[in-house]
Amino acid sequence: MVDPIAAIITAMSTPTVTALVSNRVWVGPDLPQGYTPDVGPAILFVIRGGGFDYTRTILSPSLYVQLYGTDEGVCIDLWRTCCDAWMDRGNGVTRLRPDSSAMPRLLRTQTTLWLFALSGWTAHIKNY
């Protein structure tokens, strides 16, 4: 069986995305200790659902993707870069699709008030 989290991180880490976030692509629910948006933009995702049948040949988990930046422009630019890099493209194992073509929702974390863009995605992962 394929490790869905590793497959998603690999699919998200395209050259254009890593040019912006370096290795700051993490699985949530929490950001790593010590991260601040001043370090640079980052991507945090959580698997929010999907099928429980891990014997299927294609796994399709849905994701919440949080795109962190120092301001609204950085968050939206990162979202646009991710859309261009991920939408309907794949690496032979994983393909990512946005749940909606609408702009992401801009939110702030409760404790630090850091800005992030929230969007929904679905991954399609070959499980063979």
C-alpha positions as CSV (number, residue, x, y, z in Angstrom):
1,M,0.0,0.0,0.0
2,V,1.1,3.5,-0.8
3,D,1.7,6.0,2.1
4,P,-0.9,8.6,1.3
5,I,0.8,11.4,3.3
6,A,4.1,10.8,1.7
7,A,2.5,10.7,-1.8
8,I,0.7,14.0,-1.2
9,I,3.8,15.7,0.1
10,T,5.8,14.5,-2.9
11,A,3.0,15.7,-5.3
12,M,2.8,19.1,-3.6
13,S,6.6,19.6,-3.8
14,T,6.9,20.7,-7.4
15,P,9.8,22.9,-8.4
16,T,7.7,26.0,-8.7
17,V,6.1,25.4,-5.3
18,T,9.4,24.5,-3.5
19,A,10.9,27.7,-5.0
20,L,8.5,29.6,-2.7
21,V,8.2,27.3,0.3
22,S,11.5,25.4,0.3
23,N,10.8,22.3,2.4
24,R,8.0,23.9,4.4
25,V,5.2,21.4,3.3
26,W,3.8,19.8,6.4
27,V,0.9,17.6,7.5
28,G,-1.2,19.1,10.2
29,P,-3.1,19.8,12.3
30,D,-0.5,22.1,13.8
31,L,2.4,24.0,12.3
32,P,5.9,22.8,13.5
33,Q,7.3,24.3,16.6
34,G,9.4,27.4,15.8
35,Y,7.8,28.2,12.4
36,T,6.7,31.9,11.8
37,P,5.6,33.4,8.5
38,D,8.8,35.6,8.6
39,V,10.8,32.5,7.8
40,G,8.9,32.2,4.5
41,P,5.6,30.9,3.1
42,A,4.5,27.4,4.1
43,I,1.9,24.8,3.3
44,L,0.1,22.8,6.0
45,F,-2.5,20.2,5.0
46,V,-4.8,17.8,6.8
47,I,-6.7,14.9,5.4
48,R,-10.3,15.7,6.1
49,G,-12.0,12.6,4.6
50,G,-12.0,9.9,2.0
51,G,-12.7,6.3,1.7
52,F,-11.8,3.7,4.3
53,D,-11.2,1.0,1.8
54,Y,-7.4,0.9,1.6
55,T,-7.5,-2.0,-0.9
56,R,-8.8,0.2,-3.7
57,T,-6.5,0.9,-6.6
58,I,-7.1,4.6,-6.4
59,L,-7.3,6.4,-3.0
60,S,-9.1,9.8,-3.0
61,P,-8.6,11.6,0.2
62,S,-9.9,15.2,0.5
63,L,-7.7,17.8,2.0
64,Y,-7.8,21.2,3.7
65,V,-4.8,23.1,2.6
66,Q,-3.6,26.1,4.5
67,L,-1.2,28.4,2.7
68,Y,0.7,30.7,5.1
69,G,2.4,34.0,4.3
70,T,3.3,37.3,5.8
71,D,0.4,39.1,4.1
72,E,-2.7,38.6,2.0
73,G,-0.7,39.0,-1.3
74,V,1.8,36.3,-0.3
75,C,-1.0,33.9,0.6
76,I,-2.9,34.5,-2.6
77,D,0.2,34.3,-4.8
78,L,1.1,31.0,-3.1
79,W,-2.4,29.7,-3.8
80,R,-2.2,30.7,-7.5
81,T,1.3,29.1,-7.8
82,C,-0.1,25.9,-6.2
83,C,-3.1,25.9,-8.6
84,D,-0.8,26.3,-11.6
85,A,1.5,23.6,-10.3
86,W,-1.0,21.0,-9.0
87,M,-4.3,21.4,-10.9
88,D,-4.9,18.3,-13.1
89,R,-1.2,17.6,-13.2
90,G,0.4,14.5,-11.6
91,N,3.7,12.8,-11.0
92,G,2.5,9.3,-12.1
93,V,1.4,8.4,-8.6
94,T,-0.7,11.4,-7.3
95,R,-2.9,14.0,-9.0
96,L,-4.4,16.9,-7.1
97,R,-7.6,18.8,-7.9
98,P,-9.2,21.8,-6.2
99,D,-12.6,21.2,-4.8
100,S,-13.7,24.6,-6.2
101,S,-12.4,27.1,-8.7
102,A,-13.3,29.8,-6.2
103,M,-10.6,31.9,-4.5
104,P,-9.5,30.5,-1.1
105,R,-10.8,31.9,2.1
106,L,-8.4,34.2,4.0
107,L,-8.3,33.4,7.7
108,R,-6.2,34.0,10.8
109,T,-4.9,31.6,13.4
110,Q,-6.6,32.1,16.7
111,T,-3.5,32.3,18.9
112,T,-0.9,34.0,16.7
113,L,-3.2,35.8,14.3
114,W,-1.1,34.7,11.3
115,L,-2.8,35.0,8.0
116,F,-3.4,31.9,5.8
117,A,-5.4,31.1,2.7
118,L,-7.7,28.0,3.2
119,S,-8.7,25.9,0.2
120,G,-10.0,22.4,-0.3
121,W,-8.4,19.8,-2.6
122,T,-8.9,16.2,-3.5
123,A,-5.9,13.9,-4.1
124,H,-6.1,10.8,-6.4
125,I,-3.4,8.4,-5.4
126,K,-2.4,5.2,-7.2
127,N,-2.4,2.5,-4.6
128,Y,-0.5,-0.2,-6.5
